[in-house]
Amino acid sequence: MEKLFQQTLIKQLTYELSLQQKHKVSHNKFFIPYYYKTIDPNNLGEVEIILPNGISIFKANFFYIQNQYLQENL
C-alpha cells in the first residue's frame, strides 16, 4: 500500500510540475462528481467549500462533464 501511495504521489507532483511549466496556477480546485437533481447543460458546478490551505472543493456537474466528453469523442 505504501508503494502505491508513493507512486500516486509522484505522478500527481509530476503532473502539477508539468502544468506549471506552461501555465500560471492561481488556485487549486478538487473536483468531486456530483449528480444534480435538475440537469443544467450550461452549469459546470459550484464551489462547495474553500479549505484553509486555499484548495476549493468543487461540486462538478457530472452529467455536463460526461456530455462534453462524449461529444468530443464521437
Backbone hydrogen bonds in HBPLUS format (Angstrom, degrees):
<---DONOR---> <-ACCEPTOR-->    atom                        ^
c    i                          cat <-CA-CA->   ^        H-A-AA   ^      H-
h    n   atom  resd res      DA  || num        DHA   H-A  angle D-A-AA Bond
n    s   type  num  typ     dist DA aas  dist angle  dist       angle   num
A0005-PHE N   A0001-MET O   3.00 MM   4  6.28 158.2  2.05 150.7 156.6     1
A0006-GLN N   A0002-GLU O   2.97 MM   4  6.26 159.5  2.01 148.6 153.9     2
A0007-GLN N   A0003-LYS O   2.93 MM   4  6.18 161.0  1.97 150.6 155.6     3
A0008-THR N   A0004-LEU O   2.94 MM   4  6.11 161.2  1.97 150.2 155.4     4
A0009-LEU N   A0005-PHE O   2.88 MM   4  6.07 161.1  1.92 152.4 157.8     5
A0010-ILE N   A0006-GLN O   2.92 MM   4  6.11 160.9  1.95 150.8 155.8     6
A0011-LYS N   A0007-GLN O   3.00 MM   4  6.21 159.6  2.04 147.8 153.1     7
A0012-GLN N   A0008-THR O   2.98 MM   4  6.22 161.2  2.02 150.5 155.4     8
A0013-LEU N   A0009-LEU O   2.94 MM   4  6.14 167.2  1.95 154.7 157.9     9
A0014-THR N   A0010-ILE O   2.91 MM   4  6.00 157.3  1.96 147.8 154.4    10
A0015-TYR N   A0011-LYS O   2.90 MM   4  6.07 157.1  1.95 147.6 153.9    11
A0016-GLU N   A0012-GLN O   2.94 MM   4  6.19 163.8  1.97 152.1 156.1    12
A0017-LEU N   A0013-LEU O   2.91 MM   4  6.07 158.4  1.96 146.2 152.4    13
A0018-SER N   A0014-THR O   2.94 MM   4  6.14 159.8  1.99 148.2 153.5    14
A0019-LEU N   A0015-TYR O   3.02 MM   4  6.29 153.6  2.09 148.6 155.8    15
A0020-GLN N   A0016-GLU O   3.02 MM   4  6.23 155.8  2.08 147.7 154.1    16
A0021-GLN N   A0018-SER O   3.31 MM   3  5.27 147.1  2.43  95.5 104.8    17
A0022-LYS N   A0019-LEU O   3.25 MM   3  5.85 147.5  2.36 112.8 119.7    18
A0023-HIS N   A0019-LEU O   2.88 MM   4  5.84 152.8  1.96 155.2 164.0    19
A0056-SER N   A0028-ASN O   2.97 MM  28  6.32 170.5  1.98 151.4 151.0    20
A0030-PHE N   A0056-SER O   2.74 MM  26  6.08 164.8  1.76 169.3 173.3    21
A0058-PHE N   A0030-PHE O   2.88 MM  28  5.80 172.4  1.89 146.3 148.9    22
A0032-ILE N   A0058-PHE O   2.89 MM  26  6.08 160.6  1.93 173.2 169.9    23
A0060-ALA N   A0032-ILE O   2.92 MM  28  5.70 148.7  2.02 138.8 147.4    24
A0034-TYR N   A0060-ALA O   2.75 MM  26  5.47 146.2  1.87 173.7 163.3    25
A0062-PHE N   A0034-TYR O   3.04 MM  28  5.50 173.0  2.04 147.5 149.6    26
A0043-ASN N   A0040-ASP O   3.13 MM   3  5.45 172.6  2.13 119.5 121.4    27
A0061-ASN N   A0044-LEU O   2.71 MM  17  5.27 174.6  1.71 137.4 139.4    28
A0046-GLU N   A0059-LYS O   3.05 MM  13  5.34 147.9  2.16 131.7 140.0    29
A0059-LYS N   A0046-GLU O   2.77 MM  13  5.34 153.5  1.84 172.0 163.1    30
A0048-GLU N   A0057-ILE O   2.71 MM   9  5.56 161.7  1.74 159.9 166.5    31
A0057-ILE N   A0049-ILE O   2.79 MM   8  5.34 175.9  1.79 171.0 172.5    32
A0051-LEU N   A0055-ILE O   2.90 MM   4  5.41 165.7  1.92 161.0 156.1    33
A0054-GLY N   A0051-LEU O   2.86 MM   3  5.37 163.3  1.89 123.6 126.5    34
A0065-ILE N   A0061-ASN O   3.08 MM   4  6.38 169.0  2.09 161.3 164.0    35
A0066-GLN N   A0062-PHE O   2.83 MM   4  5.98 166.2  1.85 156.9 161.4    36
A0067-ASN N   A0063-PHE O   2.93 MM   4  5.97 157.2  1.98 141.6 147.9    37
A0068-GLN N   A0064-TYR O   2.98 MM   4  6.23 162.4  2.01 152.8 157.0    38
A0069-TYR N   A0065-ILE O   2.95 MM   4  6.14 161.7  1.99 151.8 156.9    39
A0070-LEU N   A0066-GLN O   2.93 MM   4  6.12 163.8  1.96 152.0 156.1    40
A0071-GLN N   A0067-ASN O   2.96 MM   4  6.11 158.8  2.00 150.3 156.0    41
A0072-GLU N   A0068-GLN O   3.11 MM   4  6.28 155.2  2.17 146.5 152.4    42
A0073-ASN N   A0069-TYR O   3.20 MM   4  6.35 134.7  2.42 140.3 152.0    43
A0073-ASN N   A0070-LEU O   3.23 MM   3  5.16 132.4  2.47  93.4 106.0    44
